Amino acid sequence: MITRFKKIVSLCLFSVLVAGVWSVPASQAQEPKKEYKFVFIVKSMQFPFFLNMIDGAEEAVKLFPNISLKSIGPETPYSVEEQIQLVEQAITDGVDAILIAPADSKAIVPAIEKANKAGILVATPNTKAYGGDVLTWTGVDNYQVGYDLGIALCEAIKGKGNVLLIEGTPGNSTSEERVEGYKDAFKKYPDITLLDSQPADFNREKGMVLMENWLQKYKQIDAVGSINKDMTMGAVEAAKLVGREKEMAWVTFDVDNDALDALENGDILVTGAQNERSQIALAISSCYLALNGFKIPPVQQIRLSLVYKDDVPLYREK
């Protein structure tokens, strides 16, 4: 079981990358000569998940005295149009590296190509881009996320029953891959009926509205799967308002105090940890290495962990 990120990735990587600090006497070690400017563009400045990624980025960058980091995101959550504008501004500002979690994996490509033409490194922590020259993607195998959560859901109801699936945003790689994994897991259980699968744009309020509609439409719901915690918590709230939350198993993804409280209270059965702080730390270190002549793998996967009620103490902030 992987505990939540503090400084694990940074400590194991930087013995390689900080210009021989551990391999030469302190008197011979030289201060870095070049100052680097990095910008980190998230999908939303309102959602706890991305605020946690930003916190991880700011912690990781402290290990690089010659990197300055600016963390920004769209005013409208998941606005790819605003993300494109932020990329264009970063190009104008002459940054050395752009780290971006695309709100739309396809629509962001022209902006990445502009950065490529300007000679700026691009890395995509958490979410893939469907084009452009990307140095590296760092994250969990999102198909496996959906598949493992789908299996956990089916097993929770003994492989038989009516299930619903809450999707993220159409065109977003994390959503599409997790949904595919869920649906493939469902296919392994012939007595599982997928009643419906609809997007709620990773948004708590939209998850609530979607669930309100489903509760009116479907009289028997045995389990609800979702690809992120915010949508799940909105759906749970909708079910609580009509007293139906206990009739179904709830399976979701991402870990924060909200999700841990829900596990402890029995509101959800299982969630998944993708160690998002490690994702951005690995992306930052990769850009630094590349700028100093090192070759970087284009895909860097981080281990997925399923988190049940008994695991909550492992994930609580100390």
Backbone hydrogen bonds in HBPLUS format (Angstrom, degrees):
<---DONOR---> <-ACCEPTOR-->    atom                        ^
c    i                          cat <-CA-CA->   ^        H-A-AA   ^      H-
h    n   atom  resd res      DA  || num        DHA   H-A  angle D-A-AA Bond
n    s   type  num  typ     dist DA aas  dist angle  dist       angle   num
A0011-LEU N   A0007-LYS O   3.06 MM   4  6.10 163.5  2.09 148.9 153.0     1
A0012-CYS N   A0008-ILE O   3.25 MM   4  6.50 151.6  2.34 149.2 156.4     2
A0013-LEU N   A0009-VAL O   3.03 MM   4  6.12 141.5  2.18 151.3 161.6     3
A0014-PHE N   A0010-SER O   3.06 MM   4  5.88 166.6  2.08 153.3 156.4     4
A0016-VAL N   A0013-LEU O   2.98 MM   3  5.86 159.2  2.02 123.6 129.6     5
A0018-VAL N   A0014-PHE O   3.29 MM   4  5.75 156.6  2.35 142.1 141.2     6
A0021-VAL N   A0018-VAL O   3.05 MM   3  5.93 148.2  2.16 132.6 139.7     7
A0023-SER N   A0020-GLY O   2.95 MM   3  4.86 142.5  2.10  99.2 111.1     8
A0024-VAL N   A0020-GLY O   3.18 MM   4  6.09 125.5  2.49 159.1 162.0     9
A0028-GLN N   A0025-PRO O   2.95 MM   3  5.44 145.4  2.08 111.5 121.4    10
A0029-ALA N   A0025-PRO O   3.18 MM   4  6.48 133.1  2.41 146.1 159.4    11
A0036-TYR N   A0066-ASN O   2.74 MM  30  6.06 170.0  1.74 165.5 168.8    12
A0068-SER N   A0036-TYR O   2.87 MM  32  6.27 161.6  1.90 162.3 167.0    13
A0096-ASP N   A0037-LYS O   2.72 MM  59  5.32 157.6  1.77 146.3 154.3    14
A0097-ALA N   A0037-LYS O   3.36 MM  60  6.80 147.5  2.48 150.8 152.0    15
A0038-PHE N   A0068-SER O   2.86 MM  30  6.10 174.2  1.86 172.9 174.8    16
A0070-LYS N   A0038-PHE O   3.04 MM  32  6.45 147.6  2.15 139.7 149.1    17
A0039-VAL N   A0097-ALA O   3.09 MM  58  6.54 149.9  2.18 153.3 162.5    18
A0099-LEU N   A0039-VAL O   2.83 MM  60  6.11 174.6  1.83 169.2 170.7    19
A0040-PHE N   A0070-LYS O   2.77 MM  30  6.11 162.4  1.80 153.5 157.9    20
A0072-ILE N   A0040-PHE O   2.81 MM  32  6.16 164.0  1.83 164.7 169.5    21
A0041-ILE N   A0099-LEU O   2.72 MM  58  6.15 161.9  1.75 163.0 168.8    22
A0101-ALA N   A0041-ILE O   3.04 MM  60  6.46 159.1  2.09 171.0 176.0    23
A0042-VAL N   A0072-ILE O   2.95 MM  30  6.41 158.2  1.99 157.3 160.7    24
A0078-TYR N   A0043-LYS O   2.76 MM  35  4.86 167.5  1.77 149.8 151.4    25
A0051-LEU N   A0047-PHE O   3.17 MM   4  6.43 153.4  2.24 152.0 159.9    26
A0052-ASN N   A0048-PRO O   2.86 MM   4  6.02 145.6  1.97 147.9 156.6    27
A0053-MET N   A0049-PHE O   3.07 MM   4  6.46 144.2  2.20 138.0 148.0    28
A0054-ILE N   A0050-PHE O   2.94 MM   4  6.18 156.5  1.99 143.7 149.5    29
A0055-ASP N   A0051-LEU O   2.97 MM   4  6.20 155.2  2.04 141.4 148.1    30
A0056-GLY N   A0052-ASN O   2.96 MM   4  6.21 153.1  2.03 143.4 150.6    31
A0057-ALA N   A0053-MET O   2.85 MM   4  6.17 149.4  1.94 147.6 156.7    32
A0058-GLU N   A0054-ILE O   2.92 MM   4  6.22 159.4  1.96 154.1 158.7    33
A0059-GLU N   A0055-ASP O   3.03 MM   4  6.26 147.0  2.14 143.4 152.3    34
A0060-ALA N   A0056-GLY O   2.93 MM   4  6.09 162.3  1.96 148.1 153.1    35
A0061-VAL N   A0057-ALA O   2.95 MM   4  6.08 162.2  1.99 152.4 156.7    36
A0062-LYS N   A0059-GLU O   3.33 MM   3  5.59 146.5  2.45 101.7 110.8    37
A0063-LEU N   A0060-ALA O   3.10 MM   3  5.93 164.2  2.13 121.2 125.7    38
A0064-PHE N   A0061-VAL O   2.96 MM   3  5.34 163.6  1.99 113.8 118.5    39
A0067-ILE N   A0064-PHE O   3.17 MM   3  5.60 158.2  2.22 125.7 122.7    40
A0079-SER N   A0076-THR O   3.08 MM   3  5.59 130.2  2.34 153.4 146.1    41
A0083-GLN N   A0079-SER O   3.10 MM   4  6.39 151.9  2.18 140.6 149.0    42
A0084-ILE N   A0080-VAL O   2.87 MM   4  6.10 154.4  1.94 149.4 155.1    43
A0085-GLN N   A0081-GLU O   3.18 MM   4  6.50 153.8  2.25 141.1 147.7    44
A0086-LEU N   A0082-GLU O   2.95 MM   4  6.25 150.6  2.03 147.1 155.2    45
A0087-VAL N   A0083-GLN O   2.91 MM   4  6.24 150.5  1.99 150.0 158.0    46
A0088-GLU N   A0084-ILE O   2.96 MM   4  6.24 160.9  2.00 150.2 155.3    47
A0089-GLN N   A0085-GLN O   2.91 MM   4  6.17 149.5  2.01 144.0 152.5    48
A0090-ALA N   A0086-LEU O   2.96 MM   4  6.15 151.0  2.05 141.1 148.9    49
A0091-ILE N   A0087-VAL O   2.96 MM   4  6.29 148.2  2.06 148.1 156.9    50
A0092-THR N   A0088-GLU O   3.04 MM   4  6.34 158.7  2.09 144.5 149.8    51
A0093-ASP N   A0089-GLN O   2.85 MM   4  6.12 147.9  1.96 145.0 154.6    52
A0095-VAL N   A0090-ALA O   3.32 MM   5  5.93 171.5  2.33 158.2 160.4    53
A0094-GLY N   A0091-ILE O   3.03 MM   3  5.14 150.8  2.11 101.9 111.2    54
A0121-LEU N   A0096-ASP O   3.31 MM  25  6.41 153.3  2.39 145.1 138.6    55
A0098-ILE N   A0121-LEU O   2.80 MM  23  6.14 160.0  1.84 152.4 157.8    56
A0123-ALA N   A0098-ILE O   2.96 MM  25  6.42 156.1  2.02 153.9 160.0    57
A0100-ILE N   A0123-ALA O   2.95 MM  23  6.42 160.6  1.99 161.3 163.2    58
A0108-ILE N   A0104-ASP O   3.20 MM   4  6.05 147.4  2.31 149.5 154.1    59
A0105-SER N   A0171-GLY O   3.07 MM  66  6.15 139.7  2.23 137.3 145.8    60
A0130-TYR N   A0105-SER O   2.80 MM  25  5.38 171.9  1.81 135.9 133.5    61
A0109-VAL N   A0106-LYS O   3.14 MM   3  5.63 159.7  2.18 114.7 120.8    62
A0111-ALA N   A0108-ILE O   3.08 MM   3  5.53 123.7  2.41 111.0 124.6    63
A0112-ILE N   A0108-ILE O   3.13 MM   4  6.47 154.4  2.20 152.1 160.0    64
A0112-ILE N   A0109-VAL O   3.02 MM   3  5.04 114.1  2.47  98.5 114.7    65
A0113-GLU N   A0109-VAL O   2.89 MM   4  6.17 157.6  1.94 158.8 165.6    66
A0114-LYS N   A0110-PRO O   3.03 MM   4  6.30 141.9  2.18 138.6 148.3    67
A0115-ALA N   A0111-ALA O   3.10 MM   4  6.45 152.9  2.17 144.8 151.6    68
A0116-ASN N   A0112-ILE O   2.85 MM   4  6.19 152.3  1.92 148.8 157.4    69
A0117-LYS N   A0113-GLU O   3.01 MM   4  6.27 156.6  2.07 144.6 149.5    70
A0118-ALA N   A0114-LYS O   3.10 MM   4  6.36 137.2  2.29 138.2 149.7    71
A0118-ALA N   A0115-ALA O   3.09 MM   3  5.00 126.1  2.40  92.8 107.3    72
A0120-ILE N   A0115-ALA O   2.98 MM   5  5.27 169.9  1.99 153.7 150.4    73
A0119-GLY N   A0116-ASN O   2.95 MM   3  5.11 157.6  2.00 106.1 112.6    74
A0135-LEU N   A0122-VAL O   2.70 MM  13  5.74 153.1  1.77 168.1 177.7    75
A0124-THR N   A0136-THR O   3.00 MM  12  6.41 164.8  2.02 157.5 162.5    76
A0127-THR N   A0125-PRO O   2.94 MM   2  5.81 141.7  2.09  99.2  91.0    77
A0126-ASN N   A0138-THR O   2.69 MM  12  5.90 164.8  1.72 172.0 167.8    78
A0137-TRP N   A0298-PRO O   2.91 MM 161  6.12 148.7  2.01 136.2 142.5    79
A0300-GLN N   A0137-TRP O   2.89 MM 163  6.10 152.3  1.96 167.9 174.8    80
A0139-GLY N   A0300-GLN O   3.13 MM 161  6.63 154.5  2.19 152.8 159.1    81
A0302-ILE N   A0139-GLY O   2.84 MM 163  5.40 147.1  1.94 121.9 128.9    82
A0144-GLN N   A0141-ASP O   3.02 MM   3  5.31 113.7  2.47 102.1 117.3    83
A0145-VAL N   A0141-ASP O   2.96 MM   4  6.34 144.4  2.09 145.4 156.8    84
A0146-GLY N   A0142-ASN O   3.17 MM   4  6.41 166.6  2.19 147.6 147.6    85
A0147-TYR N   A0143-TYR O   2.91 MM   4  6.18 162.6  1.94 152.2 157.9    86
A0148-ASP N   A0144-GLN O   2.82 MM   4  5.86 172.7  1.83 152.6 154.9    87
A0149-LEU N   A0145-VAL O   2.99 MM   4  6.13 163.9  2.02 152.7 157.7    88
A0150-GLY N   A0146-GLY O   2.81 MM   4  5.88 151.6  1.89 144.0 152.8    89
A0151-ILE N   A0147-TYR O   2.92 MM   4  6.19 157.0  1.97 152.4 157.8    90
A0152-ALA N   A0148-ASP O   3.01 MM   4  6.23 161.2  2.04 145.6 150.9    91
A0153-LEU N   A0149-LEU O   2.89 MM   4  6.13 151.9  1.97 146.3 154.0    92
A0154-CYS N   A0150-GLY O   2.98 MM   4  6.24 165.6  2.00 151.1 154.3    93
A0155-GLU N   A0151-ILE O   2.91 MM   4  6.08 163.7  1.93 155.4 159.9    94
A0156-ALA N   A0152-ALA O   3.02 MM   4  6.08 144.3  2.15 138.3 147.7    95
A0157-ILE N   A0154-CYS O   3.26 MM   3  5.49 137.9  2.44 100.0 110.4    96
A0159-GLY N   A0154-CYS O   2.67 MM   5  4.76 165.5  1.69 154.0 148.7    97
A0158-LYS N   A0155-GLU O   3.04 MM   3  4.76 159.0  2.09 105.7 105.7    98
A0160-LYS N   A0157-ILE O   3.26 MM   3  6.02 160.0  2.31 118.7 123.5    99
A0161-GLY N   A0191-ASP O   3.07 MM  30  6.49 161.4  2.10 143.8 141.4   100
A0193-THR N   A0161-GLY O   2.87 MM  32  6.12 169.4  1.88 161.9 163.0   101
A0222-ASP N   A0162-ASN O   2.78 MM  60  5.22 152.8  1.85 143.8 153.1   102
A0223-ALA N   A0162-ASN O   3.29 MM  61  6.70 140.2  2.46 152.1 153.4   103
A0163-VAL N   A0193-THR O   2.83 MM  30  6.08 168.2  1.84 162.5 163.1   104
A0195-LEU N   A0163-VAL O   2.81 MM  32  5.84 149.3  1.91 159.5 169.2   105
A0164-LEU N   A0223-ALA O   3.06 MM  59  6.55 144.4  2.19 143.4 154.1   106
A0225-GLY N   A0164-LEU O   2.85 MM  61  6.14 172.3  1.86 161.4 160.0   107
A0165-LEU N   A0196-ASP O   3.09 MM  31  6.44 150.7  2.18 147.8 156.1   108
A0198-GLN N   A0165-LEU O   3.19 MM  33  6.72 140.5  2.35 165.1 171.2   109
A0166-ILE N   A0225-GLY O   2.85 MM  59  6.24 160.1  1.89 145.4 150.9   110
A0227-ILE N   A0166-ILE O   3.32 MM  61  6.61 140.2  2.49 162.6 169.6   111
A0167-GLU N   A0198-GLN O   2.73 MM  31  5.51 169.1  1.74 138.2 140.2   112
A0200-ALA N   A0167-GLU O   3.00 MM  33  6.06 147.4  2.11 133.1 134.9   113
A0201-ASP N   A0168-GLY O   3.08 MM  33  4.44 142.7  2.22 119.8 108.5   114
A0172-ASN N   A0169-THR O   3.13 MM   3  5.69 152.3  2.21 143.1 142.8   115
A0176-GLU N   A0172-ASN O   2.97 MM   4  6.20 173.7  1.98 166.4 166.9   116
A0177-GLU N   A0173-SER O   2.97 MM   4  5.93 166.5  1.99 151.6 155.3   117
A0178-ARG N   A0174-THR O   3.14 MM   4  6.09 158.4  2.19 138.6 144.9   118
A0179-VAL N   A0175-SER O   2.93 MM   4  6.03 165.2  1.95 157.9 162.2   119
A0180-GLU N   A0176-GLU O   3.07 MM   4  6.19 157.8  2.12 140.6 146.7   120
A0181-GLY N   A0177-GLU O   3.05 MM   4  6.28 154.6  2.11 143.0 149.7   121
A0182-TYR N   A0178-ARG O   2.93 MM   4  6.21 162.8  1.96 154.4 158.5   122
A0183-LYS N   A0179-VAL O   2.97 MM   4  6.21 173.1  1.98 157.4 158.6   123
A0184-ASP N   A0180-GLU O   2.99 MM   4  6.17 152.5  2.06 146.7 154.1   124
A0185-ALA N   A0181-GLY O   3.00 MM   4  6.22 151.1  2.09 146.6 154.6   125
A0185-ALA N   A0182-TYR O   3.01 MM   3  5.14 117.3  2.42  97.0 112.8   126
A0186-PHE N   A0182-TYR O   2.94 MM   4  6.33 155.3  2.00 153.7 160.9   127
A0187-LYS N   A0183-LYS O   3.17 MM   4  6.39 145.0  2.30 139.6 147.9   128
A0188-LYS N   A0185-ALA O   3.10 MM   3  5.57 152.9  2.17 111.1 118.9   129
A0189-TYR N   A0186-PHE O   3.00 MM   3  5.59 164.5  2.03 118.7 123.7   130
A0192-ILE N   A0189-TYR O   3.02 MM   3  5.55 162.0  2.06 124.3 125.4   131
A0203-ASN N   A0200-ALA O   3.03 MM   3  5.94 164.2  2.05 130.4 134.7   132
A0207-GLY N   A0203-ASN O   2.91 MM   4  6.11 147.2  2.02 147.5 157.4   133
A0208-MET N   A0204-ARG O   3.00 MM   4  6.31 145.9  2.12 144.5 153.7   134
A0209-VAL N   A0205-GLU O   3.01 MM   4  6.35 160.1  2.05 149.7 154.2   135
A0210-LEU N   A0206-LYS O   2.92 MM   4  6.05 164.5  1.95 147.7 152.3   136
A0211-MET N   A0207-GLY O   3.06 MM   4  6.16 158.9  2.10 140.7 146.3   137
A0212-GLU N   A0208-MET O   2.94 MM   4  6.19 152.8  2.01 148.4 156.2   138
A0213-ASN N   A0209-VAL O   3.13 MM   4  6.44 156.0  2.19 149.5 154.6   139
A0214-TRP N   A0210-LEU O   3.02 MM   4  6.36 157.6  2.07 147.7 154.2   140
A0215-LEU N   A0211-MET O   2.83 MM   4  5.98 158.7  1.87 155.0 160.0   141
A0216-GLN N   A0212-GLU O   3.31 MM   4  6.53 143.5  2.46 138.6 146.7   142
A0217-LYS N   A0213-ASN O   3.12 MM   4  6.34 141.4  2.28 140.2 151.2   143
A0217-LYS N   A0214-TRP O   3.01 MM   3  4.92 120.6  2.37  92.3 108.1   144
A0218-TYR N   A0214-TRP O   2.77 MM   4  5.81 165.3  1.80 166.1 166.2   145
A0249-ALA N   A0222-ASP O   2.95 MM  27  6.38 154.7  2.01 132.9 133.6   146
A0224-VAL N   A0249-ALA O   2.76 MM  25  6.20 158.2  1.81 169.9 174.5   147
A0251-VAL N   A0224-VAL O   2.99 MM  27  6.30 165.5  2.01 164.2 164.5   148
A0226-SER N   A0251-VAL O   3.00 MM  25  6.28 124.7  2.31 142.0 157.9   149
A0232-THR N   A0228-ASN O   3.39 MM   4  6.63 158.2  2.44 144.8 151.1   150
A0229-LYS N   A0253-PHE O   2.76 MM  24  5.31 123.2  2.08 175.8 159.5   151
A0233-MET N   A0229-LYS O   2.91 MM   4  6.15 163.0  1.94 163.2 166.0   152
A0234-GLY N   A0230-ASP O   3.24 MM   4  6.50 153.3  2.32 145.4 151.9   153
A0235-ALA N   A0231-MET O   3.02 MM   4  6.29 154.7  2.09 146.5 153.8   154
A0236-VAL N   A0232-THR O   2.78 MM   4  6.07 158.9  1.82 159.0 165.1   155
A0237-GLU N   A0233-MET O   3.07 MM   4  6.17 156.4  2.12 139.0 145.1   156
A0238-ALA N   A0234-GLY O   3.08 MM   4  6.39 152.4  2.16 143.3 150.4   157
A0239-ALA N   A0235-ALA O   3.01 MM   4  6.34 156.8  2.07 149.7 155.7   158
A0240-LYS N   A0236-VAL O   2.87 MM   4  6.14 152.6  1.95 151.8 159.7   159
A0241-LEU N   A0237-GLU O   3.15 MM   4  6.39 146.3  2.27 144.8 152.4   160
A0242-VAL N   A0239-ALA O   3.21 MM   3  5.55 144.7  2.34 104.1 113.4   161
A0244-ARG N   A0239-ALA O   2.90 MM   5  5.07 165.0  1.92 146.5 143.8   162
A0243-GLY N   A0240-LYS O   3.10 MM   3  4.79 162.4  2.13  99.4 104.7   163
A0247-GLU N   A0244-ARG O   3.22 MM   3  5.70 157.6  2.27 114.1 120.5   164
A0269-LEU N   A0250-TRP O   2.82 MM  19  5.49 161.5  1.85 146.6 153.0   165
A0252-THR N   A0270-VAL O   3.04 MM  18  6.43 165.5  2.06 154.3 159.0   166
A0254-ASP N   A0272-GLY O   2.79 MM  18  5.23 150.4  1.87 138.0 147.8   167
A0260-LEU N   A0256-ASP O   2.90 MM   4  6.17 160.4  1.94 157.3 163.8   168
A0261-ASP N   A0257-ASN O   2.84 MM   4  5.95 157.4  1.89 147.3 152.8   169
A0262-ALA N   A0258-ASP O   3.08 MM   4  6.30 154.2  2.15 141.3 148.5   170
A0263-LEU N   A0259-ALA O   2.93 MM   4  6.23 148.8  2.03 146.6 154.9   171
A0264-GLU N   A0260-LEU O   3.00 MM   4  6.25 165.9  2.02 150.2 153.5   172
A0265-ASN N   A0261-ASP O   2.89 MM   4  6.08 150.9  1.98 148.4 156.8   173
A0267-ASP N   A0262-ALA O   2.82 MM   5  4.91 134.6  2.02 152.7 155.9   174
A0268-ILE N   A0262-ALA O   3.40 MM   6  5.72 152.9  2.48 115.8 115.5   175
A0266-GLY N   A0263-LEU O   3.13 MM   3  5.16 151.7  2.21 100.9 109.6   176
A0271-THR N   A0307-VAL O   3.03 MM  36  5.23 161.4  2.06 145.2 151.1   177
A0307-VAL N   A0271-THR O   2.71 MM  36  5.23 173.6  1.71 153.8 152.6   178
A0273-ALA N   A0305-SER O   2.72 MM  32  5.14 164.2  1.75 157.5 163.2   179
A0305-SER N   A0273-ALA O   3.20 MM  32  5.14 157.8  2.25 143.2 148.4   180
A0278-SER N   A0275-ASN O   3.02 MM   3  5.50 127.6  2.30 108.5 121.2   181
A0279-GLN N   A0275-ASN O   3.22 MM   4  6.64 143.7  2.36 141.9 152.5   182
A0280-ILE N   A0276-GLU O   3.31 MM   4  6.66 159.2  2.35 152.6 153.5   183
A0281-ALA N   A0277-ARG O   3.10 MM   4  6.26 157.1  2.16 142.7 149.8   184
A0282-LEU N   A0278-SER O   2.90 MM   4  5.95 159.9  1.94 148.8 153.4   185
A0283-ALA N   A0279-GLN O   3.09 MM   4  6.32 148.8  2.19 139.1 147.8   186
A0284-ILE N   A0280-ILE O   2.91 MM   4  6.14 159.7  1.95 152.2 156.6   187
A0285-SER N   A0281-ALA O   3.03 MM   4  6.25 170.4  2.04 150.8 153.4   188
A0286-SER N   A0282-LEU O   2.94 MM   4  6.02 148.4  2.05 139.7 148.8   189
A0287-CYS N   A0283-ALA O   3.05 MM   4  6.29 157.5  2.10 148.0 152.8   190
A0288-TYR N   A0284-ILE O   3.04 MM   4  6.32 160.2  2.08 152.4 158.1   191
A0289-LEU N   A0285-SER O   2.92 MM   4  6.13 161.4  1.96 148.2 153.0   192
A0290-ALA N   A0286-SER O   2.91 MM   4  6.12 162.8  1.94 150.1 154.9   193
A0291-LEU N   A0287-CYS O   2.93 MM   4  6.12 157.8  1.98 149.4 155.1   194
A0292-ASN N   A0289-LEU O   2.99 MM   3  5.12 141.2  2.14 100.0 111.9   195
A0294-PHE N   A0289-LEU O   2.96 MM   5  5.21 165.5  1.98 140.3 136.0   196
A0293-GLY N   A0290-ALA O   3.04 MM   3  5.12 157.1  2.09 113.0 111.4   197
A0311-ASP N   A0308-TYR O   2.89 MM   3  5.33 146.5  2.00 112.1 122.8   198
A0312-VAL N   A0309-LYS O   3.16 MM   3  5.50 164.8  2.19 113.0 117.7   199
A0314-LEU N   A0311-ASP O   2.92 MM   3  5.59 140.7  2.07 122.5 133.1   200
A0315-TYR N   A0312-VAL O   2.90 MM   3  5.42 150.4  1.99 118.7 127.4   201
